[in-house]
Amino acid sequence: MYGITGTPGTGKSSLAEILEARGFRILHLSETFGPYQMGRDTDRETMVIDEERWAREFGGFEGIVEGHLAHLLPCDRIVILRCRPDVLACRLGERGYQKAKITENSLAEALDVILIETLESFSPEQIYELDTTDKTIHECADLAEKFFRGNLPPTHGSLDWSSYIGIDE
């Protein structure tokens, strides 16, 4: 099983769509959350799920799992999609996200939250950090596919967006 993870707005669903068209089997993890839903956090505009139970009970999958919690599953290789925080803020704004949610996600991206969480469970050889900021979705798909097939070396930790902390969306 391979994984695609990242902050909301980095391109996970779009990347999965392209890879699916190329013949990969895709599971959108948001479709598996139902039994683990514990309510809704209206302040943060998000569904609350029992992440630990969900990950523990996940039955596995032959293909690519896609979602912002993919790094909580035992993937053989994982691609972390990244996006420069100011560009991410624009993308989320275009989706209609509220200012507080845009700030929360942009800050999480600037602070490498998903990268850090992924490094807690995966060895560096299993991780490919992919900056989607200035790439087309097809370029991103080419790179992810090469990494999943073992034709691209792992990479992580080369992005430093700490200067975006405190940006005003």
PAPA-158805 format. One record per residue: residue number from 1; residue in three letters; x, y, z of N, C-alpha, C in turn. Coordinates in pm, whole numbers, padded with zeros to 5 digits. Example, Ala and Ser with C-alpha at 12.3 -4.5 7.8 and 13.67 -1.06 7.14 Angstrom:
<atoms>
atom n 1; res Ala; nxx 01319; nyy -00569; nzz 00780; caxx 01230; cayy -00450; cazz 00780; cxx 01320; cyy -00330; czz 00780
atom n 2; res Ser; nxx 01285; nyy -00225; nzz 00708; caxx 01367; cayy -00106; cazz 00714; cxx 01290; cyy 00003; czz 00787
</atoms>
This chain:
<atoms>
atom n 1; res Met; nxx 00086; nyy -00118; nzz 00000; caxx 00000; cayy 00000; cazz 00000; cxx 00090; cyy 00124; czz 00000
atom n 2; res Tyr; nxx 00054; nyy 00219; nzz -00084; caxx 00121; cayy 00348; cazz -00089; cxx 00026; cyy 00454; czz -00038
atom n 3; res Gly; nxx 00082; nyy 00569; nzz 00003; caxx -00001; cayy 00674; cazz 00057; cxx 00029; cyy 00810; czz -00003
atom n 4; res Ile; nxx -00074; nyy 00893; nzz -00008; caxx -00061; cayy 01033; cazz -00046; cxx -00124; cyy 01113; czz 00068
atom n 5; res Thr; nxx -00045; nyy 01199; nzz 00130; caxx -00093; cayy 01278; cazz 00243; cxx -00054; cyy 01424; czz 00220
atom n 6; res Gly; nxx -00103; nyy 01510; nzz 00306; caxx -00071; cayy 01652; cazz 00297; cxx -00180; cyy 01737; czz 00358
atom n 7; res Thr; nxx -00147; nyy 01860; nzz 00381; caxx -00242; cayy 01958; cazz 00432; cxx -00355; cyy 01976; czz 00331
atom n 8; res Pro; nxx -00478; nyy 02004; nzz 00376; caxx -00585; cayy 02033; cazz 00280; cxx -00543; cyy 02142; czz 00180
atom n 9; res Gly; nxx -00572; nyy 02119; nzz 00054; caxx -00543; cayy 02216; cazz -00050; cxx -00412; cyy 02194; czz -00123
atom n 10; res Thr; nxx -00335; nyy 02093; nzz -00084; caxx -00206; cayy 02070; cazz -00149; cxx -00216; cyy 01991; czz -00279
atom n 11; res Gly; nxx -00332; nyy 01927; nzz -00304; caxx -00351; cayy 01858; cazz -00431; cxx -00371; cyy 01708; czz -00422
atom n 12; res Lys; nxx -00400; nyy 01655; nzz -00305; caxx -00412; cayy 01510; cazz -00286; cxx -00519; cyy 01448; czz -00376
atom n 13; res Ser; nxx -00638; nyy 01501; nzz -00373; caxx -00748; cayy 01444; cazz -00452; cxx -00721; cyy 01456; czz -00602
atom n 14; res Ser; nxx -00668; nyy 01569; nzz -00644; caxx -00636; cayy 01588; cazz -00786; cxx -00528; cyy 01490; czz -00831
atom n 15; res Leu; nxx -00426; nyy 01471; nzz -00749; caxx -00320; cayy 01378; cazz -00781; cxx -00376; cyy 01235; czz -00789
atom n 16; res Ala; nxx -00459; nyy 01199; nzz -00693; caxx -00517; cayy 01065; cazz -00693; cxx -00602; cyy 01041; czz -00818
atom n 17; res Glu; nxx -00673; nyy 01142; nzz -00861; caxx -00756; cayy 01131; cazz -00982; cxx -00669; cyy 01100; czz -01104
atom n 18; res Ile; nxx -00557; nyy 01168; nzz -01117; caxx -00467; cayy 01144; cazz -01231; cxx -00407; cyy 01004; czz -01222
atom n 19; res Leu; nxx -00363; nyy 00964; nzz -01102; caxx -00304; cayy 00831; cazz -01086; cxx -00407; cyy 00721; czz -01112
atom n 20; res Glu; nxx -00531; nyy 00746; nzz -01073; caxx -00637; cayy 00649; cazz -01100; cxx -00657; cyy 00634; czz -01251
atom n 21; res Ala; nxx -00653; nyy 00745; nzz -01324; caxx -00667; cayy 00741; cazz -01469; cxx -00551; cyy 00666; czz -01534
atom n 22; res Arg; nxx -00438; nyy 00661; nzz -01464; caxx -00321; cayy 00588; cazz -01514; cxx -00324; cyy 00441; czz -01474
atom n 23; res Gly; nxx -00429; nyy 00400; nzz -01407; caxx -00443; cayy 00258; cazz -01375; cxx -00419; cyy 00219; czz -01230
atom n 24; res Phe; nxx -00386; nyy 00313; nzz -01146; caxx -00366; cayy 00281; cazz -01005; cxx -00501; cyy 00267; czz -00935
atom n 25; res Arg; nxx -00507; nyy 00178; nzz -00841; caxx -00625; cayy 00162; cazz -00758; cxx -00615; cyy 00262; czz -00644
atom n 26; res Ile; nxx -00721; nyy 00341; nzz -00623; caxx -00720; cayy 00452; cazz -00526; cxx -00830; cyy 00433; czz -00423
atom n 27; res Leu; nxx -00798; nyy 00461; nzz -00298; caxx -00898; cayy 00467; cazz -00192; cxx -00890; cyy 00605; czz -00128
atom n 28; res His; nxx -00999; nyy 00679; nzz -00136; caxx -01008; cayy 00810; cazz -00071; cxx -01045; cyy 00784; czz 00075
atom n 29; res Leu; nxx -00954; nyy 00811; nzz 00164; caxx -00971; cayy 00775; cazz 00304; cxx -01091; cyy 00841; czz 00370
atom n 30; res Ser; nxx -01131; nyy 00957; nzz 00322; caxx -01247; cayy 01024; cazz 00380; cxx -01372; cyy 00936; czz 00369
atom n 31; res Glu; nxx -01373; nyy 00843; nzz 00274; caxx -01486; cayy 00752; cazz 00257; cxx -01489; cyy 00643; czz 00363
atom n 32; res Thr; nxx -01383; nyy 00630; nzz 00442; caxx -01375; cayy 00525; cazz 00544; cxx -01399; cyy 00578; czz 00686
atom n 33; res Phe; nxx -01422; nyy 00707; nzz 00702; caxx -01430; cayy 00767; cazz 00835; cxx -01565; cyy 00748; czz 00906
atom n 34; res Gly; nxx -01672; nyy 00718; nzz 00832; caxx -01807; cayy 00714; cazz 00886; cxx -01822; cyy 00649; czz 01022
atom n 35; res Pro; nxx -01781; nyy 00523; nzz 01039; caxx -01800; cayy 00456; cazz 01168; cxx -01716; cyy 00516; czz 01282
atom n 36; res Tyr; nxx -01620; nyy 00599; nzz 01247; caxx -01528; cayy 00654; cazz 01347; cxx -01558; cyy 00800; czz 01378
atom n 37; res Gln; nxx -01664; nyy 00851; nzz 01319; caxx -01702; cayy 00991; cazz 01339; cxx -01754; cyy 01010; czz 01482
atom n 38; res Met; nxx -01701; nyy 01111; nzz 01549; caxx -01737; cayy 01139; cazz 01687; cxx -01812; cyy 01271; czz 01699
atom n 39; res Gly; nxx -01842; nyy 01333; nzz 01588; caxx -01913; cayy 01460; cazz 01591; cxx -01849; cyy 01559; czz 01496
atom n 40; res Arg; nxx -01889; nyy 01683; nzz 01512; caxx -01839; cayy 01789; cazz 01425; cxx -01790; cyy 01904; czz 01510
atom n 41; res Asp; nxx -01672; nyy 01954; nzz 01478; caxx -01617; cayy 02072; cazz 01544; cxx -01656; cyy 02191; czz 01458
atom n 42; res Thr; nxx -01762; nyy 02261; nzz 01499; caxx -01812; cayy 02371; cazz 01417; cxx -01717; cyy 02490; czz 01419
atom n 43; res Asp; nxx -01643; nyy 02509; nzz 01526; caxx -01547; cayy 02619; cazz 01531; cxx -01435; cyy 02600; czz 01429
atom n 44; res Arg; nxx -01390; nyy 02476; nzz 01413; caxx -01280; cayy 02447; cazz 01321; cxx -01330; cyy 02397; czz 01186
atom n 45; res Glu; nxx -01463; nyy 02389; nzz 01170; caxx -01524; cayy 02344; cazz 01044; cxx -01467; cyy 02210; czz 00997
atom n 46; res Thr; nxx -01470; nyy 02112; nzz 01088; caxx -01414; cayy 01983; cazz 01055; cxx -01489; cyy 01871; czz 01125
atom n 47; res Met; nxx -01481; nyy 01754; nzz 01066; caxx -01537; cayy 01635; cazz 01127; cxx -01436; cyy 01585; czz 01230
atom n 48; res Val; nxx -01483; nyy 01538; nzz 01344; caxx -01396; cayy 01481; cazz 01446; cxx -01409; cyy 01330; czz 01438
atom n 49; res Ile; nxx -01295; nyy 01263; nzz 01419; caxx -01299; cayy 01118; cazz 01415; cxx -01202; cyy 01061; czz 01518
atom n 50; res Asp; nxx -01225; nyy 00938; nzz 01554; caxx -01134; cayy 00867; cazz 01644; cxx -01020; cyy 00815; czz 01557
atom n 51; res Glu; nxx -00918; nyy 00896; nzz 01540; caxx -00808; cayy 00864; cazz 01449; cxx -00734; cyy 00738; czz 01491
atom n 52; res Glu; nxx -00709; nyy 00722; nzz 01619; caxx -00634; cayy 00605; cazz 01666; cxx -00710; cyy 00476; czz 01637
atom n 53; res Arg; nxx -00839; nyy 00474; nzz 01667; caxx -00920; cayy 00355; cazz 01642; cxx -00931; cyy 00329; czz 01492
atom n 54; res Trp; nxx -00952; nyy 00437; nzz 01415; caxx -00962; cayy 00424; cazz 01270; cxx -00835; cyy 00359; czz 01213
atom n 55; res Ala; nxx -00718; nyy 00411; nzz 01252; caxx -00592; cayy 00359; cazz 01201; cxx -00569; cyy 00215; czz 01247
atom n 56; res Arg; nxx -00602; nyy 00186; nzz 01371; caxx -00584; cayy 00052; cazz 01427; cxx -00671; cyy -00051; czz 01355
atom n 57; res Glu; nxx -00793; nyy -00011; nzz 01319; caxx -00887; cayy -00104; cazz 01259; cxx -00884; cyy -00104; czz 01106
atom n 58; res Phe; nxx -00803; nyy -00017; nzz 01047; caxx -00796; cayy -00011; cazz 00901; cxx -00748; cyy -00146; czz 00849
atom n 59; res Gly; nxx -00820; nyy -00203; nzz 00755; caxx -00792; cayy -00338; cazz 00709; cxx -00686; cyy -00351; czz 00602
atom n 60; res Gly; nxx -00628; nyy -00246; nzz 00559; caxx -00530; cayy -00253; cazz 00452; cxx -00595; cyy -00230; czz 00316
atom n 61; res Phe; nxx -00512; nyy -00215; nzz 00215; caxx -00561; cayy -00185; cazz 00081; cxx -00448; cyy -00212; czz -00018
atom n 62; res Glu; nxx -00480; nyy -00272; nzz -00129; caxx -00384; cayy -00294; cazz -00237; cxx -00396; cyy -00178; czz -00335
atom n 63; res Gly; nxx -00311; nyy -00079; nzz -00322; caxx -00315; cayy 00037; cazz -00409; cxx -00265; cyy 00159; czz -00335
atom n 64; res Ile; nxx -00326; nyy 00273; nzz -00365; caxx -00285; cayy 00400; cazz -00306; cxx -00398; cyy 00454; czz -00220
atom n 65; res Val; nxx -00366; nyy 00486; nzz -00094; caxx -00463; cayy 00551; cazz -00007; cxx -00434; cyy 00701; czz -00011
atom n 66; res Glu; nxx -00540; nyy 00779; nzz -00020; caxx -00526; cayy 00924; cazz -00034; cxx -00606; cyy 00994; czz 00074
atom n 67; res Gly; nxx -00540; nyy 01085; nzz 00144; caxx -00609; cayy 01166; cazz 00243; cxx -00512; cyy 01225; czz 00343
atom n 68; res His; nxx -00559; nyy 01325; nzz 00416; caxx -00470; cayy 01396; cazz 00507; cxx -00431; cyy 01313; czz 00629
atom n 69; res Leu; nxx -00487; nyy 01192; nzz 00642; caxx -00447; cayy 01102; cazz 00750; cxx -00375; cyy 00977; czz 00698
atom n 70; res Ala; nxx -00339; nyy 00973; nzz 00573; caxx -00272; cayy 00855; cazz 00515; cxx -00144; cyy 00822; czz 00589
atom n 71; res His; nxx -00077; nyy 00921; nzz 00644; caxx 00049; cayy 00896; cazz 00714; cxx 00029; cyy 00826; czz 00849
atom n 72; res Leu; nxx -00096; nyy 00803; nzz 00888; caxx -00124; cayy 00726; cazz 01010; cxx -00137; cyy 00577; czz 00981
atom n 73; res Leu; nxx -00131; nyy 00539; nzz 00853; caxx -00145; cayy 00400; cazz 00813; cxx -00010; cyy 00341; czz 00774
atom n 74; res Pro; nxx 00002; nyy 00208; nzz 00778; caxx 00130; cayy 00143; cazz 00749; cxx 00157; cyy 00130; czz 00599
atom n 75; res Cys; nxx 00191; nyy 00239; nzz 00536; caxx 00221; cayy 00241; cazz 00392; cxx 00366; cyy 00198; czz 00368
atom n 76; res Asp; nxx 00390; nyy 00138; nzz 00253; caxx 00526; cayy 00102; cazz 00215; cxx 00606; cyy 00226; czz 00174
atom n 77; res Arg; nxx 00539; nyy 00316; nzz 00105; caxx 00597; cayy 00445; cazz 00063; cxx 00489; cyy 00549; czz 00077
atom n 78; res Ile; nxx 00530; nyy 00672; nzz 00107; caxx 00432; cayy 00779; cazz 00123; cxx 00482; cyy 00908; czz 00061
atom n 79; res Val; nxx 00394; nyy 00973; nzz -00013; caxx 00423; cayy 01103; cazz -00074; cxx 00350; cyy 01208; czz 00009
atom n 80; res Ile; nxx 00425; nyy 01307; nzz 00056; caxx 00368; cayy 01420; cazz 00129; cxx 00360; cyy 01537; czz 00033
atom n 81; res Leu; nxx 00239; nyy 01580; nzz 00001; caxx 00224; cayy 01697; cazz -00085; cxx 00237; cyy 01821; czz 00000
atom n 82; res Arg; nxx 00312; nyy 01917; nzz -00051; caxx 00337; cayy 02043; cazz 00018; cxx 00303; cyy 02158; czz -00075
atom n 83; res Cys; nxx 00275; nyy 02275; nzz -00018; caxx 00245; cayy 02394; cazz -00097; cxx 00285; cyy 02515; czz -00014
atom n 84; res Arg; nxx 00350; nyy 02609; nzz -00079; caxx 00391; cayy 02731; cazz -00009; cxx 00269; cyy 02793; czz 00060
atom n 85; res Pro; nxx 00280; nyy 02830; nzz 00187; caxx 00164; cayy 02874; cazz 00265; cxx 00083; cyy 02988; czz 00204
atom n 86; res Asp; nxx 00145; nyy 03085; nzz 00139; caxx 00067; cayy 03193; cazz 00081; cxx -00017; cyy 03144; czz -00037
atom n 87; res Val; nxx 00039; nyy 03052; nzz -00116; caxx -00034; cayy 02994; cazz -00228; cxx -00145; cyy 02903; czz -00175
atom n 88; res Leu; nxx -00114; nyy 02828; nzz -00071; caxx -00214; cayy 02741; cazz -00008; cxx -00332; cyy 02824; czz 00042
atom n 89; res Ala; nxx -00303; nyy 02937; nzz 00104; caxx -00410; cayy 03025; cazz 00155; cxx -00501; cyy 03069; czz 00041
atom n 90; res Cys; nxx -00445; nyy 03101; nzz -00074; caxx -00526; cayy 03138; cazz -00191; cxx -00613; cyy 03022; czz -00238
atom n 91; res Arg; nxx -00553; nyy 02904; nzz -00245; caxx -00629; cayy 02786; cazz -00288; cxx -00747; cyy 02760; czz -00195
atom n 92; res Leu; nxx -00722; nyy 02768; nzz -00065; caxx -00829; cayy 02742; cazz 00032; cxx -00935; cyy 02851; czz 00028
atom n 93; res Gly; nxx -00893; nyy 02975; nzz 00005; caxx -00988; cayy 03084; cazz -00009; cxx -01079; cyy 03063; czz -00129
atom n 94; res Glu; nxx -01022; nyy 03013; nzz -00240; caxx -01102; cayy 02984; cazz -00359; cxx -01203; cyy 02873; czz -00334
atom n 95; res Arg; nxx -01176; nyy 02787; nzz -00238; caxx -01268; cayy 02679; cazz -00200; cxx -01376; cyy 02728; czz -00104
atom n 96; res Gly; nxx -01363; nyy 02851; nzz -00058; caxx -01463; cayy 02905; cazz 00033; cxx -01434; cyy 02881; czz 00180
atom n 97; res Tyr; nxx -01311; nyy 02843; nzz 00213; caxx -01276; cayy 02824; cazz 00353; cxx -01286; cyy 02957; czz 00427
atom n 98; res Gln; nxx -01325; nyy 02951; nzz 00553; caxx -01330; cayy 03070; cazz 00637; cxx -01188; cyy 03110; czz 00676
atom n 99; res Lys; nxx -01168; nyy 03237; nzz 00709; caxx -01036; cayy 03292; cazz 00740; cxx -00963; cyy 03211; czz 00848
atom n 100; res Ala; nxx -01034; nyy 03174; nzz 00955; caxx -00969; cayy 03100; cazz 01064; cxx -00916; cyy 02965; czz 01016
atom n 101; res Lys; nxx -00992; nyy 02898; nzz 00929; caxx -00951; cayy 02767; cazz 00877; cxx -00834; cyy 02783; czz 00780
atom n 102; res Ile; nxx -00834; nyy 02889; nzz 00703; caxx -00722; cayy 02917; cazz 00612; cxx -00596; cyy 02941; czz 00694
atom n 103; res Thr; nxx -00607; nyy 03020; nzz 00799; caxx -00492; cayy 03049; cazz 00884; cxx -00440; cyy 02921; czz 00950
atom n 104; res Glu; nxx -00531; nyy 02839; nzz 01002; caxx -00491; cayy 02714; cazz 01068; cxx -00414; cyy 02623; czz 00972
atom n 105; res Asn; nxx -00466; nyy 02605; nzz 00852; caxx -00400; cayy 02516; cazz 00756; cxx -00271; cyy 02575; czz 00701
atom n 106; res Ser; nxx -00266; nyy 02704; nzz 00678; caxx -00144; cayy 02768; cazz 00629; cxx -00034; cyy 02760; czz 00735
atom n 107; res Leu; nxx -00072; nyy 02779; nzz 00859; caxx 00025; cayy 02769; cazz 00969; cxx 00074; cyy 02625; czz 00983
atom n 108; res Ala; nxx -00016; nyy 02528; nzz 00972; caxx 00025; cayy 02387; cazz 00978; cxx 00125; cyy 02355; czz 00868
atom n 109; res Glu; nxx 00103; nyy 02411; nzz 00751; caxx 00195; cayy 02388; cazz 00639; cxx 00330; cyy 02454; czz 00667
atom n 110; res Ala; nxx 00328; nyy 02576; nzz 00717; caxx 00453; cayy 02648; cazz 00746; cxx 00534; cyy 02578; czz 00855
atom n 111; res Leu; nxx 00464; nyy 02512; nzz 00947; caxx 00530; cayy 02444; cazz 01059; cxx 00564; cyy 02298; czz 01029
atom n 112; res Asp; nxx 00541; nyy 02252; nzz 00907; caxx 00574; cayy 02115; cazz 00867; cxx 00499; cyy 02009; czz 00948
atom n 113; res Val; nxx 00376; nyy 02037; nzz 00990; caxx 00304; cayy 01947; cazz 01080; cxx 00293; cyy 01806; czz 01023
atom n 114; res Ile; nxx 00250; nyy 01792; nzz 00899; caxx 00232; cayy 01657; cazz 00845; cxx 00366; cyy 01588; czz 00821
atom n 115; res Leu; nxx 00467; nyy 01664; nzz 00778; caxx 00600; cayy 01605; cazz 00764; cxx 00649; cyy 01550; czz 00897
atom n 116; res Ile; nxx 00636; nyy 01626; nzz 01003; caxx 00681; cayy 01581; cazz 01135; cxx 00604; cyy 01458; czz 01179
atom n 117; res Glu; nxx 00472; nyy 01459; nzz 01162; caxx 00392; cayy 01342; cazz 01198; cxx 00433; cyy 01219; czz 01116
atom n 118; res Thr; nxx 00463; nyy 01239; nzz 00989; caxx 00503; cayy 01128; cazz 00903; cxx 00637; cyy 01072; czz 00946
atom n 119; res Leu; nxx 00730; nyy 01160; nzz 00981; caxx 00863; cayy 01115; cazz 01025; cxx 00858; cyy 01038; czz 01156
atom n 120; res Glu; nxx 00751; nyy 01053; nzz 01232; caxx 00736; cayy 00977; cazz 01356; cxx 00706; cyy 00830; czz 01329
atom n 121; res Ser; nxx 00652; nyy 00798; nzz 01211; caxx 00612; cayy 00661; cazz 01182; cxx 00684; cyy 00597; czz 01064
atom n 122; res Phe; nxx 00752; nyy 00676; nzz 00983; caxx 00815; cayy 00624; cazz 00863; cxx 00964; cyy 00652; czz 00864
atom n 123; res Ser; nxx 01039; nyy 00563; nzz 00801; caxx 01182; cayy 00589; cazz 00783; cxx 01199; cyy 00687; czz 00667
atom n 124; res Pro; nxx 01308; nyy 00763; nzz 00667; caxx 01329; cayy 00860; cazz 00559; cxx 01325; cyy 00799; czz 00418
atom n 125; res Glu; nxx 01363; nyy 00671; nzz 00406; caxx 01365; cayy 00604; cazz 00275; cxx 01225; cyy 00580; czz 00219
atom n 126; res Gln; nxx 01123; nyy 00593; nzz 00305; caxx 00986; cayy 00568; cazz 00262; cxx 00912; cyy 00696; czz 00221
atom n 127; res Ile; nxx 00977; nyy 00811; nzz 00236; caxx 00909; cayy 00941; cazz 00224; cxx 00958; cyy 01020; czz 00103
atom n 128; res Tyr; nxx 00862; nyy 01074; nzz 00029; caxx 00894; cayy 01168; cazz -00078; cxx 00810; cyy 01294; czz -00055
atom n 129; res Glu; nxx 00877; nyy 01404; nzz -00030; caxx 00812; cayy 01533; cazz -00008; cxx 00805; cyy 01605; czz -00142
atom n 130; res Leu; nxx 00684; nyy 01638; nzz -00183; caxx 00662; cayy 01693; cazz -00318; cxx 00599; cyy 01831; czz -00308
atom n 131; res Asp; nxx 00672; nyy 01932; nzz -00349; caxx 00623; cayy 02070; cazz -00350; cxx 00536; cyy 02091; czz -00474
atom n 132; res Thr; nxx 00406; nyy 02110; nzz -00451; caxx 00311; cayy 02127; cazz -00561; cxx 00291; cyy 02272; czz -00602
atom n 133; res Thr; nxx 00358; nyy 02364; nzz -00534; caxx 00334; cayy 02507; cazz -00552; cxx 00335; cyy 02550; czz -00698
atom n 134; res Asp; nxx 00441; nyy 02516; nzz -00770; caxx 00457; cayy 02564; cazz -00907; cxx 00457; cyy 02452; czz -01011
atom n 135; res Lys; nxx 00403; nyy 02336; nzz -00975; caxx 00400; cayy 02223; cazz -01067; cxx 00257; cyy 02197; czz -01114
atom n 136; res Thr; nxx 00246; nyy 02146; nzz -01235; caxx 00114; cayy 02102; cazz -01281; cxx 00081; cyy 01971; czz -01211
atom n 137; res Ile; nxx -00046; nyy 01936; nzz -01210; caxx -00087; cayy 01811; cazz -01146; cxx -00027; cyy 01692; czz -01220
atom n 138; res His; nxx -00006; nyy 01705; nzz -01351; caxx 00056; cayy 01596; cazz -01427; cxx 00204; cyy 01580; czz -01392
atom n 139; res Glu; nxx 00274; nyy 01690; nzz -01370; caxx 00413; cayy 01682; cazz -01324; cxx 00420; cyy 01614; czz -01187
atom n 140; res Cys; nxx 00328; nyy 01650; nzz -01100; caxx 00322; cayy 01589; cazz -00967; cxx 00295; cyy 01439; czz -00978
atom n 141; res Ala; nxx 00203; nyy 01402; nzz -01066; caxx 00170; cayy 01261; cazz -01085; cxx 00291; cyy 01184; czz -01138
atom n 142; res Asp; nxx 00365; nyy 01243; nzz -01230; caxx 00486; cayy 01178; cazz -01283; cxx 00585; cyy 01149; czz -01170
atom n 143; res Leu; nxx 00607; nyy 01249; nzz -01084; caxx 00702; cayy 01233; cazz -00975; cxx 00654; cyy 01131; czz -00872
atom n 144; res Ala; nxx 00528; nyy 01137; nzz -00834; caxx 00473; cayy 01042; cazz -00737; cxx 00482; cyy 00899; czz -00792
atom n 145; res Glu; nxx 00445; nyy 00882; nzz -00918; caxx 00449; cayy 00750; cazz -00979; cxx 00592; cyy 00696; czz -00980
atom n 146; res Lys; nxx 00687; nyy 00779; nzz -01017; caxx 00827; cayy 00735; cazz -01018; cxx 00872; cyy 00693; czz -00878
atom n 147; res Phe; nxx 00833; nyy 00769; nzz -00777; caxx 00870; cayy 00734; cazz -00640; cxx 00804; cyy 00602; czz -00598
atom n 148; res Phe; nxx 00677; nyy 00587; nzz -00624; caxx 00608; cayy 00463; cazz -00587; cxx 00670; cyy 00342; czz -00656
atom n 149; res Arg; nxx 00717; nyy 00359; nzz -00777; caxx 00776; cayy 00248; cazz -00853; cxx 00924; cyy 00227; czz -00818
atom n 150; res Gly; nxx 00979; nyy 00311; nzz -00731; caxx 01119; cayy 00296; cazz -00691; cxx 01217; cyy 00359; czz -00786
atom n 151; res Asn; nxx 01170; nyy 00447; nzz -00876; caxx 01256; cayy 00510; cazz -00975; cxx 01294; cyy 00654; czz -00940
atom n 152; res Leu; nxx 01269; nyy 00694; nzz -00818; caxx 01301; cayy 00828; cazz -00772; cxx 01342; cyy 00817; czz -00626
atom n 153; res Pro; nxx 01453; nyy 00877; nzz -00589; caxx 01498; cayy 00864; cazz -00450; cxx 01408; cyy 00941; czz -00354
atom n 154; res Pro; nxx 01404; nyy 00896; nzz -00229; caxx 01326; cayy 00968; cazz -00128; cxx 01384; cyy 01106; czz -00103
atom n 155; res Thr; nxx 01300; nyy 01194; nzz -00053; caxx 01345; cayy 01327; cazz -00016; cxx 01249; cyy 01385; czz 00087
atom n 156; res His; nxx 01303; nyy 01459; nzz 00180; caxx 01220; cayy 01530; cazz 00277; cxx 01306; cyy 01630; czz 00353
atom n 157; res Gly; nxx 01240; nyy 01730; nzz 00407; caxx 01308; cayy 01827; cazz 00491; cxx 01379; cyy 01940; czz 00419
atom n 158; res Ser; nxx 01359; nyy 01950; nzz 00288; caxx 01429; cayy 02055; cazz 00214; cxx 01349; cyy 02185; czz 00205
atom n 159; res Leu; nxx 01223; nyy 02181; nzz 00246; caxx 01139; cayy 02300; cazz 00238; cxx 01140; cyy 02374; czz 00370
atom n 160; res Asp; nxx 01164; nyy 02503; nzz 00365; caxx 01160; cayy 02585; cazz 00487; cxx 01067; cyy 02702; czz 00463
atom n 161; res Trp; nxx 00948; nyy 02688; nzz 00516; caxx 00848; cayy 02793; cazz 00501; cxx 00822; cyy 02865; czz 00633
atom n 162; res Ser; nxx 00918; nyy 02859; nzz 00722; caxx 00900; cayy 02924; cazz 00853; cxx 00885; cyy 03075; czz 00840
atom n 163; res Ser; nxx 00933; nyy 03132; nzz 00733; caxx 00919; cayy 03277; cazz 00713; cxx 00772; cyy 03316; czz 00689
atom n 164; res Tyr; nxx 00686; nyy 03217; nzz 00659; caxx 00545; cayy 03245; cazz 00635; cxx 00462; cyy 03242; czz 00762
atom n 165; res Ile; nxx 00524; nyy 03206; nzz 00873; caxx 00451; cayy 03203; cazz 01000; cxx 00409; cyy 03345; czz 01033
atom n 166; res Gly; nxx 00280; nyy 03359; nzz 01058; caxx 00226; cayy 03491; cazz 01088; cxx 00180; cyy 03569; czz 00965
atom n 167; res Ile; nxx 00176; nyy 03499; nzz 00848; caxx 00128; cayy 03570; cazz 00729; cxx -00016; cyy 03610; czz 00748
atom n 168; res Asp; nxx -00053; nyy 03717; nzz 00692; caxx -00190; cayy 03768; cazz 00701; cxx -00261; cyy 03735; czz 00572
atom n 169; res Glu; nxx -00352; nyy 03638; nzz 00579; caxx -00427; cayy 03601; cazz 00459; cxx -00521; cyy 03711; czz 00427
</atoms>
